[in-house]
Amino acid sequence: MRIIFMGTPDFAALALGALITAGHELVAVYSQPPRPAGRGQDLRKSPVQLLAESHGLEVRTPVSLKTAEARADFAALNADVAVVAAYGLILPPAVLVAPRLGCLNIHASLLPRWRGAAPIQRAILAGDARTGITIMQMDTGLDTGAMLQREALPISAKTTAGELHDALAEMGARLIVEILAAPLPPAVPQPDEGVTYAAKISPAEAQIDWLKDAAQLERQIRAFAPVPGAWCLLPDGARLKLLAADVIAKSGAPGMALDDALTIACGQGALRLTLLQKAGKKPMSGADFLRGQKLPAGTQLT
């Protein structure tokens, strides 16, 4: 097939690599423009752009697809289908219908649950027992298109967003290759029941509120691991990133260390911190953290 690929982060790069390996003709790759990153704020190309260029593919990085010129350039590619994965730009109606088979989206949830920008994190935050990948025919709505394929994946009590991201990226890459290897399956409209929205994660959501119950905070830690990382403040005001914790049946004043083993009281129950990261340092186990810094019983975290 003649394919236009549209994506930006690592999640999308895996699908692009799978399509290249499968032997499809990638007539163009669309990705977000390079962004300032790092201490020097140098322009950094997206993972999708880097992969595409390494294979000699044409890469386009428009800031918008809404102009007449951008729409005409897209249509002129005469593609059979466009594959979209975490691209980051809204596709106008004229773009959605330009390829012969339209635009197919690799979405990281079991639609209609978790339409929107952050389905992986929202599924963990909500305590969902499973999620998955949906391949859908894109329309003008927010992840409202008819579904071509769905495959589920369990979320365990220890699954982090990083682990779930990688597993779903692999699943999405496999499913899109399978679907394009044969005539497209019938598209099934999404049900009206069970619709939820996965709003973009705000920076404020990463801060730990010790007044919340321990089970909720443990999910928050997993949902934001490894990035942006749930965090709290040590007594000296230094930020401490929390990457893993266990729920413990203890109680006390919220935010207070209940022992010398990093057991912190919550609004209900407590958390024992098992993987942490101080600013400028690598992640470390709770035991390694305590070798360099004591956090005795009675210490108050905020």
Order of alpha helices (4+ residues) and beta strands (2+ residues): beta-alpha-beta-beta-beta-alpha-beta-alpha-beta-alpha-beta-beta-alpha-beta-beta-alpha-beta-alpha-beta-beta-beta-beta-beta-alpha
